Amino acid sequence: MKKLRVVVLMHEDLIPPDSLDGYSEIEINEWKTEYDVVSALEELGHDVLKLGVRDELGPLRAAIDNFKPDIVFNLLEEFRGEAVYDLNVIAYLELRGVAYTGCGPRGLLLARDKSLSKQLLSYHRIRVPRFVVCRIGRKIRRPRGLDFPLIVKSLTEDSSMGISQASVVHDDATLAERVAFVHDRIKTDAIVEQFIDGRELYVSVLGNTRLTVLPVAELVFRRKPPDGILIATTAAKHDVAYQERWGVDVKRARGLPAEVEQKLARIGKRIYRILGLTGYGRIDFRLSREGEPYFLEANPNPEIARYEEFASAADAAGMTYEQLLERILRLGLQRTY
């Protein structure tokens, strides 16, 4: 691949240092994705500009005008404090005719709204948990047939934000409490879903039109927490001490029947296409005790730190981290709008 001028776009609070020297593991965990991507691109010989933004497009406009990038490597997950606003930044890049990595505005819009994506996929006869949306300021109404246990999440936030063991509820009183928590603390509408007891599986996909499905990964706990519910909480995803205490890891799924793995790959591709995802994405499932996969959510532009879920799946497919990043760059340059 020829050497490129690459703007790595990120939140301004997550601009990584040039070296890890002197930083604790907890500190590194805050910006490890940004550090891994920047350092790997530099090692590959690309001319890299680290660019942080928060609530205005001026710095991005200046970088495009002055640095004249071949492509923007998009690591931005929010804008003006809202996860759903990042798609507007990508739309701006499209208006400027600047190539970028990852998912486009339409895929970001469809995937970020867990209710919208589930309705769309249910129409296409893909199995999803039963659910209801609880809007801020509206009375909670649990429909007939939406039976406990249930799990309460933010409708639009990702990265397991706001999810804890208390998110799984078993009666109307705790349901109301947890919905109020999402409304008051996360400040988004809540989605209340049928809780699927079983395994949590991740299907990573690369591509724009021709798709590559990477080996299926699974969230595992080597030691069972005292509450006993094995779900992707905020702590399981981001708290290093919690991960070490309970042996939390995402590893290649073992013991899946061949037909189940093939089904997950086939459904993962369908979901990726239906939701208009491009570049790279991860589709999350719960596999029920009966062996049926239920779609949970789609993650456009998922975590791609070295050794995290997506990079580990690529490694299981024989792809180095550097090869993965170059593949993502190439897909961004090949995109047709």
KAZIDA-V917421 format. One record per residue. N is the residue number from 1. SS is DSSP state (H for helix, E for strand, C for the rest). PHI is phi as a letter, one per 20 degrees, with the letter a starting at -180 (* if undefined). PSI is psi in whole degrees, -180 to 180 (NA if undefined). Layout:
n-><N | N>
ss-><SS | SS>
phi-><PHI | PHI>
psi-><PSI | PSI>
This chain:
n-><1 | 2 | 3 | 4 | 5 | 6 | 7 | 8 | 9 | 10 | 11 | 12 | 13 | 14 | 15 | 16 | 17 | 18 | 19 | 20 | 21 | 22 | 23 | 24 | 25 | 26 | 27 | 28 | 29 | 30 | 31 | 32 | 33 | 34 | 35 | 36 | 37 | 38 | 39 | 40 | 41 | 42 | 43 | 44 | 45 | 46 | 47 | 48 | 49 | 50 | 51 | 52 | 53 | 54 | 55 | 56 | 57 | 58 | 59 | 60 | 61 | 62 | 63 | 64 | 65 | 66 | 67 | 68 | 69 | 70 | 71 | 72 | 73 | 74 | 75 | 76 | 77 | 78 | 79 | 80 | 81 | 82 | 83 | 84 | 85 | 86 | 87 | 88 | 89 | 90 | 91 | 92 | 93 | 94 | 95 | 96 | 97 | 98 | 99 | 100 | 101 | 102 | 103 | 104 | 105 | 106 | 107 | 108 | 109 | 110 | 111 | 112 | 113 | 114 | 115 | 116 | 117 | 118 | 119 | 120 | 121 | 122 | 123 | 124 | 125 | 126 | 127 | 128 | 129 | 130 | 131 | 132 | 133 | 134 | 135 | 136 | 137 | 138 | 139 | 140 | 141 | 142 | 143 | 144 | 145 | 146 | 147 | 148 | 149 | 150 | 151 | 152 | 153 | 154 | 155 | 156 | 157 | 158 | 159 | 160 | 161 | 162 | 163 | 164 | 165 | 166 | 167 | 168 | 169 | 170 | 171 | 172 | 173 | 174 | 175 | 176 | 177 | 178 | 179 | 180 | 181 | 182 | 183 | 184 | 185 | 186 | 187 | 188 | 189 | 190 | 191 | 192 | 193 | 194 | 195 | 196 | 197 | 198 | 199 | 200 | 201 | 202 | 203 | 204 | 205 | 206 | 207 | 208 | 209 | 210 | 211 | 212 | 213 | 214 | 215 | 216 | 217 | 218 | 219 | 220 | 221 | 222 | 223 | 224 | 225 | 226 | 227 | 228 | 229 | 230 | 231 | 232 | 233 | 234 | 235 | 236 | 237 | 238 | 239 | 240 | 241 | 242 | 243 | 244 | 245 | 246 | 247 | 248 | 249 | 250 | 251 | 252 | 253 | 254 | 255 | 256 | 257 | 258 | 259 | 260 | 261 | 262 | 263 | 264 | 265 | 266 | 267 | 268 | 269 | 270 | 271 | 272 | 273 | 274 | 275 | 276 | 277 | 278 | 279 | 280 | 281 | 282 | 283 | 284 | 285 | 286 | 287 | 288 | 289 | 290 | 291 | 292 | 293 | 294 | 295 | 296 | 297 | 298 | 299 | 300 | 301 | 302 | 303 | 304 | 305 | 306 | 307 | 308 | 309 | 310 | 311 | 312 | 313 | 314 | 315 | 316 | 317 | 318 | 319 | 320 | 321 | 322 | 323 | 324 | 325 | 326 | 327 | 328 | 329 | 330 | 331 | 332 | 333 | 334 | 335 | 336 | 337>
ss-><C | C | C | C | E | E | E | E | E | E | E | H | H | H | C | C | C | C | C | C | C | C | C | C | H | H | H | H | H | H | C | H | H | H | H | H | H | H | H | H | H | H | H | C | C | C | E | E | E | E | E | E | E | C | C | C | C | H | H | H | H | H | H | H | H | H | H | C | C | C | E | E | E | E | C | C | C | C | E | C | C | E | H | H | H | H | H | H | H | H | H | H | H | H | H | H | C | C | C | E | C | C | C | C | H | H | H | H | H | H | H | H | C | H | H | H | H | H | H | H | H | H | H | C | C | C | C | E | C | C | E | E | E | E | C | C | C | C | C | C | C | C | C | C | C | C | C | C | C | E | E | E | E | E | C | C | C | C | C | C | C | C | C | C | H | H | H | E | E | C | C | H | H | H | H | H | H | H | H | H | H | H | H | H | H | H | C | C | C | E | E | E | E | E | C | C | C | E | E | E | E | E | E | E | E | E | C | C | C | C | C | E | E | C | C | C | E | E | E | E | E | C | C | C | C | C | C | C | C | C | C | C | C | H | H | H | H | H | C | H | H | H | H | H | H | H | C | E | E | E | E | E | C | C | C | C | C | H | H | H | H | H | H | H | H | H | H | H | H | H | H | H | H | H | C | C | C | C | C | E | E | E | E | E | E | E | E | E | C | C | C | C | E | E | E | E | E | E | E | E | C | C | C | C | C | C | C | C | H | H | H | H | H | H | H | H | C | C | C | C | H | H | H | H | H | H | H | H | H | H | H | H | H | H | C | C | C>
phi-><* | f | f | d | e | c | e | e | e | b | f | f | f | d | f | e | f | f | b | e | g | n | d | f | f | f | f | f | g | f | c | f | f | f | f | f | f | f | f | f | f | f | f | f | n | f | e | d | d | e | c | d | c | c | b | b | e | g | f | f | g | f | f | f | f | e | e | l | f | f | a | d | e | e | d | f | d | a | b | l | m | d | f | f | e | f | f | f | f | f | f | f | f | f | f | e | m | d | f | b | e | n | e | e | g | f | f | f | f | f | f | f | e | f | f | f | f | f | f | f | f | f | g | e | m | e | f | c | f | f | b | b | e | d | f | f | n | d | f | f | c | e | f | f | n | e | e | f | f | c | c | d | c | f | f | c | f | d | l | m | g | n | e | b | f | f | f | e | d | c | b | f | f | f | f | f | f | f | f | f | f | f | f | e | e | e | m | c | f | d | d | d | c | g | e | e | f | q | e | d | c | c | d | e | c | d | p | d | d | e | d | d | e | e | g | f | d | c | f | c | c | f | c | e | f | f | f | n | e | e | c | e | f | g | f | f | e | c | e | f | f | f | f | f | f | d | m | f | b | d | c | g | f | d | m | f | g | g | f | f | f | f | f | f | f | f | f | g | f | f | f | g | f | f | e | m | f | b | n | b | a | c | d | d | c | d | e | f | f | e | n | d | e | d | f | e | a | d | d | f | l | f | g | c | f | g | m | e | g | f | f | f | f | f | f | f | e | n | d | f | f | f | f | f | f | f | f | f | g | f | f | f | f | e | g | d | e>
psi-><136 | 157 | 136 | 156 | 115 | 122 | 122 | 110 | 129 | 171 | 143 | -22 | -10 | 16 | 120 | 157 | 173 | -20 | 154 | -6 | 129 | 0 | 142 | 165 | -37 | -42 | -44 | -36 | -26 | -38 | 29 | -37 | -48 | -43 | -46 | -43 | -48 | -48 | -38 | -42 | -39 | -41 | -29 | -5 | 5 | 152 | 110 | 133 | 120 | 125 | 119 | 137 | 159 | -62 | 14 | 156 | -1 | -49 | -36 | -43 | -44 | -40 | -41 | -44 | -39 | -43 | -27 | 65 | 150 | -30 | 152 | 123 | 109 | 113 | 12 | 132 | -3 | 164 | 134 | 33 | 7 | 125 | -34 | -9 | -11 | -27 | -27 | -32 | -41 | -37 | -37 | -43 | -40 | -42 | -32 | -6 | 29 | 128 | 149 | 160 | 159 | -154 | 149 | 176 | -40 | -46 | -39 | -42 | -48 | -39 | -34 | -27 | 105 | -30 | -47 | -45 | -39 | -40 | -43 | -43 | -34 | -38 | -35 | 17 | 35 | 133 | 126 | 155 | 149 | 146 | 166 | 148 | 133 | 106 | 149 | 132 | -1 | 153 | 141 | 125 | 113 | 116 | 154 | 135 | -12 | 88 | 154 | 153 | 152 | 160 | 136 | 127 | 166 | 141 | -33 | -20 | 152 | -162 | 30 | 23 | 126 | 1 | 129 | -179 | -29 | -10 | -23 | 118 | 154 | 2 | 168 | -32 | -49 | -28 | -48 | -40 | -42 | -37 | -42 | -38 | -47 | -44 | -45 | -39 | -43 | -24 | 41 | 167 | 160 | 149 | 131 | 119 | 151 | 128 | 123 | 110 | 127 | -150 | 144 | 118 | 147 | 128 | 113 | 137 | 137 | 138 | 166 | -61 | -49 | 120 | 143 | 123 | 125 | 163 | 141 | 134 | 163 | 141 | 122 | 150 | 117 | -27 | 137 | 125 | 156 | -30 | -22 | -3 | 119 | 94 | 165 | 83 | 171 | -43 | -42 | -31 | -36 | -12 | 108 | -42 | -42 | -43 | -42 | -38 | -41 | 7 | 43 | 133 | 159 | 117 | 166 | 131 | 132 | 150 | 14 | 131 | 145 | -39 | -32 | -43 | -41 | -39 | -42 | -43 | -43 | -46 | -39 | -43 | -43 | -46 | -45 | -44 | -42 | -40 | -2 | 32 | 150 | 162 | -86 | 149 | 166 | 133 | 124 | 135 | 156 | 131 | 114 | 167 | -24 | 1 | 18 | 126 | 133 | 128 | 130 | -58 | 160 | 140 | 94 | 144 | 56 | 173 | 124 | 31 | 151 | 132 | -2 | -177 | -53 | -46 | -35 | -38 | -40 | -40 | -39 | -24 | 5 | 19 | 125 | 166 | -42 | -39 | -37 | -48 | -39 | -35 | -42 | -42 | -46 | -41 | -37 | -40 | -27 | -8 | 138 | 131 | NA>
